Amino acid sequence: MTLENVTNIEGLFEIISTCKGSVELVSTEGDKINLKSSLAQYLAVAGVFSSGCAKELELSIEDPDDMKRILDFIVSGESVE
């Protein structure tokens, strides 16, 4: 799943923390970083989100329900309900 122009980084991580399966950030080289890990989230913020907005994120999402949860978050204007 590719997400574009993500601005609510904290909200995205909050949604990811509620996911049942693994959610991984996939680099352009194909490396995967587990975003359910607090350390990995910190590293992602330091790198990918350093400008305050992620232009494009490639996520690998294991559980279809988790994919729906993340899509609902993005479609809702990135608000956490």
MILUM-19964 format. One record per residue: x, y, z of N, C-alpha, C in turn; chain. Coordinates in Angstrom, 3 decimals. Layout:
# MILUM-19964
<node><n_x>X</n_x><n_y>Y</n_y><n_z>Z</n_z><ca_x>X</ca_x><ca_y>Y</ca_y><ca_z>Z</ca_z><c_x>X</c_x><c_y>Y</c_y><c_z>Z</c_z><unit>A</unit></node>
...
This chain:
# MILUM-19964
<node><n_x>0.845</n_x><n_y>-1.164</n_y><n_z>0.000</n_z><ca_x>0.000</ca_x><ca_y>0.000</ca_y><ca_z>0.000</ca_z><c_x>0.896</c_x><c_y>1.235</c_y><c_z>0.000</c_z><unit>A</unit></node>
<node><n_x>0.606</n_x><n_y>2.172</n_y><n_z>-0.882</n_z><ca_x>1.369</ca_x><ca_y>3.414</ca_y><ca_z>-0.946</ca_z><c_x>0.513</c_x><c_y>4.560</c_y><c_z>-0.415</c_z><unit>A</unit></node>
<node><n_x>1.070</n_x><n_y>5.297</n_y><n_z>0.538</n_z><ca_x>0.404</ca_x><ca_y>6.479</ca_y><ca_z>1.085</ca_z><c_x>1.163</c_x><c_y>7.699</c_y><c_z>0.611</c_z><unit>A</unit></node>
<node><n_x>0.441</n_x><n_y>8.768</n_y><n_z>0.300</n_z><ca_x>1.079</ca_x><ca_y>9.993</ca_y><ca_z>-0.173</ca_z><c_x>0.700</c_x><c_y>11.171</c_y><c_z>0.707</c_z><unit>A</unit></node>
<node><n_x>1.666</n_x><n_y>12.059</n_y><n_z>0.904</n_z><ca_x>1.475</ca_x><ca_y>13.324</ca_y><ca_z>1.621</ca_z><c_x>0.854</c_x><c_y>13.139</c_y><c_z>3.002</c_z><unit>A</unit></node>
<node><n_x>1.440</n_x><n_y>12.267</n_y><n_z>3.796</n_z><ca_x>0.973</ca_x><ca_y>12.032</ca_y><ca_z>5.163</ca_z><c_x>1.495</c_x><c_y>13.163</c_y><c_z>6.043</c_z><unit>A</unit></node>
<node><n_x>0.581</n_x><n_y>13.876</n_y><n_z>6.693</n_z><ca_x>0.979</ca_x><ca_y>14.985</ca_y><ca_z>7.559</ca_z><c_x>0.768</c_x><c_y>14.696</c_y><c_z>9.040</c_z><unit>A</unit></node>
<node><n_x>-0.202</n_x><n_y>13.845</n_y><n_z>9.370</n_z><ca_x>-0.488</ca_x><ca_y>13.514</ca_y><ca_z>10.773</ca_z><c_x>0.308</c_x><c_y>12.266</c_y><c_z>11.155</c_z><unit>A</unit></node>
<node><n_x>1.579</n_x><n_y>12.474</n_y><n_z>11.406</n_z><ca_x>2.492</ca_x><ca_y>11.368</ca_y><ca_z>11.686</ca_z><c_x>2.126</c_x><c_y>10.671</c_y><c_z>12.987</c_z><unit>A</unit></node>
<node><n_x>1.853</n_x><n_y>11.453</n_y><n_z>14.024</n_z><ca_x>1.474</ca_x><ca_y>10.868</ca_y><ca_z>15.318</ca_z><c_x>0.198</c_x><c_y>10.048</c_y><c_z>15.194</c_z><unit>A</unit></node>
<node><n_x>-0.772</n_x><n_y>10.563</n_y><n_z>14.446</n_z><ca_x>-2.017</ca_x><ca_y>9.841</ca_y><ca_z>14.238</ca_z><c_x>-1.804</c_x><c_y>8.537</c_y><c_z>13.498</c_z><unit>A</unit></node>
<node><n_x>-0.934</n_x><n_y>8.565</n_y><n_z>12.484</n_z><ca_x>-0.626</ca_x><ca_y>7.342</ca_y><ca_z>11.743</ca_z><c_x>-0.020</c_x><c_y>6.297</c_y><c_z>12.668</c_z><unit>A</unit></node>
<node><n_x>0.936</n_x><n_y>6.706</n_y><n_z>13.504</n_z><ca_x>1.550</ca_x><ca_y>5.758</ca_y><ca_z>14.430</ca_z><c_x>0.547</c_x><c_y>5.258</c_y><c_z>15.473</c_z><unit>A</unit></node>
<node><n_x>-0.385</n_x><n_y>6.121</n_y><n_z>15.866</n_z><ca_x>-1.429</ca_x><ca_y>5.710</ca_y><ca_z>16.815</ca_z><c_x>-2.309</c_x><c_y>4.624</c_y><c_z>16.192</c_z><unit>A</unit></node>
<node><n_x>-2.688</n_x><n_y>4.804</n_y><n_z>14.927</n_z><ca_x>-3.487</ca_x><ca_y>3.799</ca_y><ca_z>14.221</ca_z><c_x>-2.680</c_x><c_y>2.512</c_y><c_z>14.066</c_z><unit>A</unit></node>
<node><n_x>-1.423</n_x><n_y>2.634</n_y><n_z>13.675</n_z><ca_x>-0.574</ca_x><ca_y>1.450</ca_y><ca_z>13.495</ca_z><c_x>-0.450</c_x><c_y>0.670</c_y><c_z>14.794</c_z><unit>A</unit></node>
<node><n_x>-0.377</n_x><n_y>1.366</n_y><n_z>15.916</n_z><ca_x>-0.232</ca_x><ca_y>0.666</ca_y><ca_z>17.203</ca_z><c_x>-1.460</c_x><c_y>-0.172</c_y><c_z>17.547</c_z><unit>A</unit></node>
<node><n_x>-2.616</n_x><n_y>0.130</n_y><n_z>16.924</n_z><ca_x>-3.830</ca_x><ca_y>-0.651</ca_y><ca_z>17.186</ca_z><c_x>-3.979</c_x><c_y>-1.833</c_y><c_z>16.227</c_z><unit>A</unit></node>
<node><n_x>-3.098</n_x><n_y>-1.923</n_y><n_z>15.245</n_z><ca_x>-3.182</ca_x><ca_y>-3.001</ca_y><ca_z>14.259</ca_z><c_x>-2.850</c_x><c_y>-4.357</c_y><c_z>14.875</c_z><unit>A</unit></node>
<node><n_x>-3.523</n_x><n_y>-5.396</n_y><n_z>14.385</n_z><ca_x>-3.312</ca_x><ca_y>-6.758</ca_y><ca_z>14.899</ca_z><c_x>-2.061</c_x><c_y>-7.403</c_y><c_z>14.305</c_z><unit>A</unit></node>
<node><n_x>-1.860</n_x><n_y>-7.210</n_y><n_z>13.005</n_z><ca_x>-0.725</ca_x><ca_y>-7.821</ca_y><ca_z>12.319</ca_z><c_x>0.437</c_x><c_y>-6.850</c_y><c_z>12.193</c_z><unit>A</unit></node>
<node><n_x>1.465</n_x><n_y>-7.270</n_y><n_z>11.481</n_z><ca_x>2.627</ca_x><ca_y>-6.408</ca_y><ca_z>11.306</ca_z><c_x>2.345</c_x><c_y>-5.337</c_y><c_z>10.249</c_z><unit>A</unit></node>
<node><n_x>2.928</n_x><n_y>-4.178</n_y><n_z>10.481</n_z><ca_x>2.873</ca_x><ca_y>-3.060</ca_y><ca_z>9.537</ca_z><c_x>4.318</c_x><c_y>-2.600</c_y><c_z>9.374</c_z><unit>A</unit></node>
<node><n_x>4.814</n_x><n_y>-2.684</n_y><n_z>8.140</n_z><ca_x>6.215</ca_x><ca_y>-2.376</ca_y><ca_z>7.898</ca_z><c_x>6.356</c_x><c_y>-1.282</c_y><c_z>6.848</c_z><unit>A</unit></node>
<node><n_x>7.312</n_x><n_y>-0.402</n_y><n_z>7.086</n_z><ca_x>7.694</ca_x><ca_y>0.609</ca_y><ca_z>6.111</ca_z><c_x>8.697</c_x><c_y>-0.048</c_y><c_z>5.176</c_z><unit>A</unit></node>
<node><n_x>8.454</n_x><n_y>0.050</n_y><n_z>3.863</n_z><ca_x>9.332</ca_x><ca_y>-0.579</ca_y><ca_z>2.877</ca_z><c_x>10.150</c_x><c_y>0.514</c_y><c_z>2.200</c_z><unit>A</unit></node>
<node><n_x>11.483</n_x><n_y>0.390</n_y><n_z>2.278</n_z><ca_x>12.357</ca_x><ca_y>1.381</ca_y><ca_z>1.653</ca_z><c_x>12.425</c_x><c_y>1.162</c_y><c_z>0.149</c_z><unit>A</unit></node>
<node><n_x>12.998</n_x><n_y>2.121</n_y><n_z>-0.551</n_z><ca_x>13.152</ca_x><ca_y>1.993</ca_y><ca_z>-2.000</ca_z><c_x>14.080</c_x><c_y>0.833</c_y><c_z>-2.361</c_z><unit>A</unit></node>
<node><n_x>14.925</n_x><n_y>0.423</n_y><n_z>-1.409</n_z><ca_x>15.820</ca_x><ca_y>-0.714</ca_y><ca_z>-1.634</ca_z><c_x>15.159</c_x><c_y>-2.045</c_y><c_z>-1.279</c_z><unit>A</unit></node>
<node><n_x>13.950</n_x><n_y>-1.990</n_y><n_z>-0.727</n_z><ca_x>13.227</ca_x><ca_y>-3.202</ca_y><ca_z>-0.358</ca_z><c_x>13.390</c_x><c_y>-3.609</c_y><c_z>1.096</c_z><unit>A</unit></node>
<node><n_x>14.144</n_x><n_y>-2.823</n_y><n_z>1.878</n_z><ca_x>14.280</ca_x><ca_y>-3.112</ca_y><ca_z>3.305</ca_z><c_x>12.962</c_x><c_y>-2.817</c_y><c_z>4.007</c_z><unit>A</unit></node>
<node><n_x>12.662</n_x><n_y>-3.590</n_y><n_z>5.054</n_z><ca_x>11.410</ca_x><ca_y>-3.405</ca_y><ca_z>5.793</ca_z><c_x>11.709</c_x><c_y>-3.041</c_y><c_z>7.239</c_z><unit>A</unit></node>
<node><n_x>10.964</n_x><n_y>-2.050</n_y><n_z>7.742</n_z><ca_x>11.109</ca_x><ca_y>-1.589</ca_y><ca_z>9.117</ca_z><c_x>9.764</c_x><c_y>-1.751</c_y><c_z>9.808</c_z><unit>A</unit></node>
<node><n_x>9.737</n_x><n_y>-2.483</n_y><n_z>10.923</n_z><ca_x>8.517</ca_x><ca_y>-2.746</ca_y><ca_z>11.678</ca_z><c_x>8.052</c_x><c_y>-1.466</c_y><c_z>12.370</c_z><unit>A</unit></node>
<node><n_x>6.948</n_x><n_y>-0.884</n_y><n_z>11.904</n_z><ca_x>6.464</ca_x><ca_y>0.376</ca_y><ca_z>12.466</ca_z><c_x>5.692</c_x><c_y>0.212</c_y><c_z>13.770</c_z><unit>A</unit></node>
<node><n_x>5.525</n_x><n_y>-1.012</n_y><n_z>14.249</n_z><ca_x>4.881</ca_x><ca_y>-1.198</ca_y><ca_z>15.552</ca_z><c_x>5.912</c_x><c_y>-1.063</c_y><c_z>16.671</c_z><unit>A</unit></node>
<node><n_x>7.171</n_x><n_y>-0.977</n_y><n_z>16.323</n_z><ca_x>8.257</ca_x><ca_y>-0.788</ca_y><ca_z>17.275</ca_z><c_x>8.459</c_x><c_y>0.702</c_y><c_z>17.533</c_z><unit>A</unit></node>
<node><n_x>8.539</n_x><n_y>1.093</n_y><n_z>18.789</n_z><ca_x>8.741</ca_x><ca_y>2.510</ca_y><ca_z>19.129</ca_z><c_x>10.080</c_x><c_y>3.015</c_y><c_z>18.596</c_z><unit>A</unit></node>
<node><n_x>11.120</n_x><n_y>2.185</n_y><n_z>18.668</n_z><ca_x>12.423</ca_x><ca_y>2.586</ca_y><ca_z>18.157</ca_z><c_x>12.351</c_x><c_y>2.809</c_y><c_z>16.645</c_z><unit>A</unit></node>
<node><n_x>11.687</n_x><n_y>1.918</n_y><n_z>15.938</n_z><ca_x>11.553</ca_x><ca_y>2.056</ca_y><ca_z>14.490</ca_z><c_x>10.753</c_x><c_y>3.311</c_y><c_z>14.143</c_z><unit>A</unit></node>
<node><n_x>9.722</n_x><n_y>3.617</n_y><n_z>14.928</n_z><ca_x>8.942</ca_x><ca_y>4.828</ca_y><ca_z>14.690</ca_z><c_x>9.824</c_x><c_y>6.062</c_y><c_z>14.864</c_z><unit>A</unit></node>
<node><n_x>10.660</n_x><n_y>6.047</n_y><n_z>15.885</n_z><ca_x>11.572</ca_x><ca_y>7.166</ca_y><ca_z>16.120</ca_z><c_x>12.514</c_x><c_y>7.351</c_y><c_z>14.934</c_z><unit>A</unit></node>
<node><n_x>13.075</n_x><n_y>6.250</n_y><n_z>14.440</n_z><ca_x>13.977</ca_x><ca_y>6.314</ca_y><ca_z>13.294</ca_z><c_x>13.251</c_x><c_y>6.791</c_y><c_z>12.041</c_z><unit>A</unit></node>
<node><n_x>12.010</n_x><n_y>6.349</n_y><n_z>11.859</n_z><ca_x>11.225</ca_x><ca_y>6.778</ca_y><ca_z>10.702</ca_z><c_x>10.957</c_x><c_y>8.277</c_y><c_z>10.773</c_z><unit>A</unit></node>
<node><n_x>10.629</n_x><n_y>8.768</n_y><n_z>11.953</n_z><ca_x>10.372</ca_x><ca_y>10.200</ca_y><ca_z>12.125</ca_z><c_x>11.640</c_x><c_y>10.981</c_y><c_z>11.812</c_z><unit>A</unit></node>
<node><n_x>12.782</n_x><n_y>10.489</n_y><n_z>12.281</n_z><ca_x>14.046</ca_x><ca_y>11.187</ca_y><ca_z>12.066</ca_z><c_x>14.428</c_x><c_y>11.228</c_y><c_z>10.582</c_z><unit>A</unit></node>
<node><n_x>14.065</n_x><n_y>10.195</n_y><n_z>9.842</n_z><ca_x>14.458</ca_x><ca_y>10.134</ca_y><ca_z>8.437</ca_z><c_x>13.357</c_x><c_y>10.531</c_y><c_z>7.490</c_z><unit>A</unit></node>
<node><n_x>12.389</n_x><n_y>9.674</n_y><n_z>7.324</n_z><ca_x>11.327</ca_x><ca_y>9.857</ca_y><ca_z>6.330</ca_z><c_x>10.496</c_x><c_y>11.101</c_y><c_z>6.601</c_z><unit>A</unit></node>
<node><n_x>10.192</n_x><n_y>11.379</n_y><n_z>7.865</n_z><ca_x>9.284</ca_x><ca_y>12.466</ca_y><ca_z>8.200</ca_z><c_x>9.999</c_x><c_y>13.742</c_y><c_z>8.636</c_z><unit>A</unit></node>
<node><n_x>11.273</n_x><n_y>13.872</n_y><n_z>8.349</n_z><ca_x>12.041</ca_x><ca_y>15.011</ca_y><ca_z>8.852</ca_z><c_x>11.491</c_x><c_y>16.363</c_y><c_z>8.382</c_z><unit>A</unit></node>
<node><n_x>10.792</n_x><n_y>16.395</n_y><n_z>7.263</n_z><ca_x>10.233</ca_x><ca_y>17.653</ca_y><ca_z>6.764</ca_z><c_x>8.837</c_x><c_y>17.938</c_y><c_z>7.324</c_z><unit>A</unit></node>
<node><n_x>8.303</n_x><n_y>17.030</n_y><n_z>8.158</n_z><ca_x>6.970</ca_x><ca_y>17.210</ca_y><ca_z>8.717</ca_z><c_x>5.876</c_x><c_y>16.577</c_y><c_z>7.885</c_z><unit>A</unit></node>
<node><n_x>6.233</n_x><n_y>16.088</n_y><n_z>6.715</n_z><ca_x>5.271</ca_x><ca_y>15.454</ca_y><ca_z>5.811</ca_z><c_x>6.003</c_x><c_y>14.373</c_y><c_z>5.034</c_z><unit>A</unit></node>
<node><n_x>5.377</n_x><n_y>13.225</n_y><n_z>4.908</n_z><ca_x>5.961</ca_x><ca_y>12.151</ca_y><ca_z>4.101</ca_z><c_x>5.304</c_x><c_y>12.200</c_y><c_z>2.734</c_z><unit>A</unit></node>
<node><n_x>6.082</n_x><n_y>12.500</n_y><n_z>1.703</n_z><ca_x>5.534</ca_x><ca_y>12.596</ca_y><ca_z>0.343</ca_z><c_x>4.996</c_x><c_y>11.257</c_y><c_z>-0.126</c_z><unit>A</unit></node>
<node><n_x>5.737</n_x><n_y>10.167</n_y><n_z>0.165</n_z><ca_x>5.286</ca_x><ca_y>8.847</ca_y><ca_z>-0.263</ca_z><c_x>5.827</c_x><c_y>7.787</c_y><c_z>0.687</c_z><unit>A</unit></node>
<node><n_x>4.933</n_x><n_y>6.930</n_y><n_z>1.149</n_z><ca_x>5.304</ca_x><ca_y>5.822</ca_y><ca_z>2.029</ca_z><c_x>4.802</c_x><c_y>4.527</c_y><c_z>1.422</c_z><unit>A</unit></node>
<node><n_x>5.646</n_x><n_y>3.545</n_y><n_z>1.383</n_z><ca_x>5.231</ca_x><ca_y>2.216</ca_y><ca_z>0.947</ca_z><c_x>5.135</c_x><c_y>1.366</c_y><c_z>2.202</c_z><unit>A</unit></node>
<node><n_x>3.927</n_x><n_y>0.872</n_y><n_z>2.485</n_z><ca_x>3.707</ca_x><ca_y>0.048</ca_y><ca_z>3.665</ca_z><c_x>3.367</c_x><c_y>-1.375</c_y><c_z>3.250</c_z><unit>A</unit></node>
<node><n_x>3.877</n_x><n_y>-2.314</n_y><n_z>4.015</n_z><ca_x>3.500</ca_x><ca_y>-3.716</ca_y><ca_z>3.876</ca_z><c_x>2.609</c_x><c_y>-4.020</c_y><c_z>5.079</c_z><unit>A</unit></node>
<node><n_x>1.351</n_x><n_y>-4.366</n_y><n_z>4.823</n_z><ca_x>0.369</ca_x><ca_y>-4.569</ca_y><ca_z>5.896</ca_z><c_x>-0.123</c_x><c_y>-6.002</c_y><c_z>5.822</c_z><unit>A</unit></node>
<node><n_x>0.085</n_x><n_y>-6.745</n_y><n_z>6.906</n_z><ca_x>-0.213</ca_x><ca_y>-8.172</ca_y><ca_z>6.949</ca_z><c_x>-1.707</c_x><c_y>-8.490</c_y><c_z>6.985</c_z><unit>A</unit></node>
<node><n_x>-2.460</n_x><n_y>-7.791</n_y><n_z>7.808</n_z><ca_x>-3.863</ca_x><ca_y>-8.104</ca_y><ca_z>8.065</ca_z><c_x>-4.791</c_x><c_y>-7.195</c_y><c_z>7.252</c_z><unit>A</unit></node>
<node><n_x>-5.738</n_x><n_y>-7.751</n_y><n_z>6.484</n_z><ca_x>-6.663</ca_x><ca_y>-6.924</ca_y><ca_z>5.691</ca_z><c_x>-7.473</c_x><c_y>-5.933</c_y><c_z>6.534</c_z><unit>A</unit></node>
<node><n_x>-7.820</n_x><n_y>-6.309</n_y><n_z>7.770</n_z><ca_x>-8.548</ca_x><ca_y>-5.387</ca_y><ca_z>8.645</ca_z><c_x>-7.677</c_x><c_y>-4.186</c_y><c_z>9.010</c_z><unit>A</unit></node>
<node><n_x>-6.382</n_x><n_y>-4.431</n_y><n_z>9.177</n_z><ca_x>-5.453</ca_x><ca_y>-3.338</ca_y><ca_z>9.474</ca_z><c_x>-5.344</c_x><c_y>-2.399</c_y><c_z>8.278</c_z><unit>A</unit></node>
<node><n_x>-5.343</n_x><n_y>-2.957</n_y><n_z>7.075</n_z><ca_x>-5.280</ca_x><ca_y>-2.137</ca_y><ca_z>5.869</ca_z><c_x>-6.502</c_x><c_y>-1.221</c_y><c_z>5.808</c_z><unit>A</unit></node>
<node><n_x>-7.668</n_x><n_y>-1.763</n_y><n_z>6.120</n_z><ca_x>-8.892</ca_x><ca_y>-0.966</ca_y><ca_z>6.131</ca_z><c_x>-8.809</c_x><c_y>0.142</c_y><c_z>7.179</c_z><unit>A</unit></node>
<node><n_x>-8.281</n_x><n_y>-0.186</n_y><n_z>8.347</n_z><ca_x>-8.150</ca_x><ca_y>0.791</ca_y><ca_z>9.432</ca_z><c_x>-7.258</c_x><c_y>1.957</c_y><c_z>8.985</c_z><unit>A</unit></node>
<node><n_x>-6.145</n_x><n_y>1.655</n_y><n_z>8.341</n_z><ca_x>-5.228</ca_x><ca_y>2.698</ca_y><ca_z>7.886</ca_z><c_x>-5.852</c_x><c_y>3.500</c_y><c_z>6.743</c_z><unit>A</unit></node>
<node><n_x>-6.527</n_x><n_y>2.825</n_y><n_z>5.821</n_z><ca_x>-7.204</ca_x><ca_y>3.530</ca_y><ca_z>4.724</ca_z><c_x>-8.277</c_x><c_y>4.476</c_y><c_z>5.258</c_z><unit>A</unit></node>
<node><n_x>-9.059</n_x><n_y>4.016</n_y><n_z>6.235</n_z><ca_x>-10.092</ca_x><ca_y>4.864</ca_y><ca_z>6.843</ca_z><c_x>-9.465</c_x><c_y>6.115</c_y><c_z>7.463</c_z><unit>A</unit></node>
<node><n_x>-8.308</n_x><n_y>5.950</n_y><n_z>8.097</n_z><ca_x>-7.586</ca_x><ca_y>7.069</ca_y><ca_z>8.699</ca_z><c_x>-7.183</c_x><c_y>8.082</c_y><c_z>7.625</c_z><unit>A</unit></node>
<node><n_x>-6.639</n_x><n_y>7.609</n_y><n_z>6.524</n_z><ca_x>-6.200</ca_x><ca_y>8.497</ca_y><ca_z>5.453</ca_z><c_x>-7.391</c_x><c_y>9.178</c_y><c_z>4.785</c_z><unit>A</unit></node>
<node><n_x>-8.431</n_x><n_y>8.422</n_y><n_z>4.490</n_z><ca_x>-9.626</ca_x><ca_y>8.958</ca_y><ca_z>3.818</ca_z><c_x>-10.325</c_x><c_y>9.997</c_y><c_z>4.693</c_z><unit>A</unit></node>
<node><n_x>-10.286</n_x><n_y>9.807</n_y><n_z>6.002</n_z><ca_x>-10.971</ca_x><ca_y>10.730</ca_y><ca_z>6.911</ca_z><c_x>-10.219</c_x><c_y>12.047</c_y><c_z>7.078</c_z><unit>A</unit></node>
<node><n_x>-9.159</n_x><n_y>12.223</n_y><n_z>6.329</n_z><ca_x>-8.379</ca_x><ca_y>13.455</ca_y><ca_z>6.467</ca_z><c_x>-7.338</c_x><c_y>13.339</c_y><c_z>7.549</c_z><unit>A</unit></node>
<node><n_x>-6.960</n_x><n_y>12.090</n_y><n_z>7.829</n_z><ca_x>-5.928</ca_x><ca_y>11.794</ca_y><ca_z>8.818</ca_z><c_x>-6.326</c_x><c_y>12.231</c_y><c_z>10.219</c_z><unit>A</unit></node>
<node><n_x>-7.555</n_x><n_y>11.948</n_y><n_z>10.582</n_z><ca_x>-7.985</ca_x><ca_y>12.218</ca_y><ca_z>11.947</ca_z><c_x>-8.192</c_x><c_y>10.900</c_y><c_z>12.669</c_z><unit>A</unit></node>
<node><n_x>-7.806</n_x><n_y>10.881</n_y><n_z>13.925</n_z><ca_x>-7.960</ca_x><ca_y>9.683</ca_y><ca_z>14.748</ca_z><c_x>-9.298</c_x><c_y>9.760</c_y><c_z>15.434</c_z><unit>A</unit></node>
<node><n_x>-10.095</n_x><n_y>8.695</n_y><n_z>15.286</n_z><ca_x>-11.430</ca_x><ca_y>8.684</ca_y><ca_z>15.914</ca_z><c_x>-11.448</c_x><c_y>7.809</c_y><c_z>17.137</c_z><unit>A</unit></node>
